[in-house]
């Protein structure tokens, strides 16, 4: 019960932070808008970012550009 919910909450928070960091460190379109969107929408925004933007990057083995 509670442990499962707590573990999901921790995972969701870590995932959310990882997606914000990915957007900040990679050359993505509309970077500022995406980061603001994820900050205000939380895990929902992070999931949308993952499926729309990040999966394209996983096919490329390039170092992040700043």
VENGIGI-V107629 format. One record per backbone hydrogen bond with DSSP energy under -1.0 kcal/mol. NH is the residue of the N-H (numbers start at 1). CO is the residue of the C=O. E is the energy in kcal/mol with one decimal. If there is no record, write none. Layout:
nh=NH co=CO e=E
nh=NH co=CO e=E
This chain:
nh=5 co=1 e=-2.0
nh=6 co=2 e=-2.8
nh=7 co=3 e=-2.7
nh=8 co=4 e=-2.4
nh=9 co=5 e=-2.2
nh=10 co=6 e=-2.4
nh=11 co=7 e=-2.7
nh=12 co=8 e=-2.7
nh=13 co=9 e=-2.1
nh=14 co=10 e=-2.5
nh=15 co=11 e=-2.9
nh=16 co=12 e=-2.5
nh=17 co=13 e=-2.4
nh=18 co=14 e=-2.6
nh=19 co=15 e=-2.2
nh=20 co=16 e=-1.9
nh=21 co=17 e=-2.6
nh=22 co=18 e=-2.4
nh=23 co=19 e=-2.3
nh=24 co=20 e=-2.1
nh=25 co=21 e=-2.1
nh=26 co=22 e=-1.4
nh=28 co=26 e=-1.7
nh=34 co=30 e=-2.6
nh=35 co=31 e=-2.4
nh=36 co=32 e=-2.5
nh=37 co=33 e=-2.7
nh=38 co=34 e=-2.4
nh=39 co=35 e=-2.4
nh=40 co=36 e=-2.1
nh=41 co=37 e=-2.1
nh=42 co=38 e=-1.8
nh=44 co=41 e=-1.1
nh=46 co=42 e=-2.0
nh=47 co=43 e=-2.5
nh=48 co=44 e=-2.2
nh=49 co=45 e=-2.6
nh=50 co=46 e=-2.6
nh=51 co=47 e=-2.3
nh=52 co=48 e=-2.5
nh=53 co=49 e=-2.9
nh=54 co=49 e=-1.8
nh=55 co=50 e=-1.7
nh=56 co=53 e=-1.2
nh=58 co=54 e=-1.6
nh=60 co=57 e=-1.5
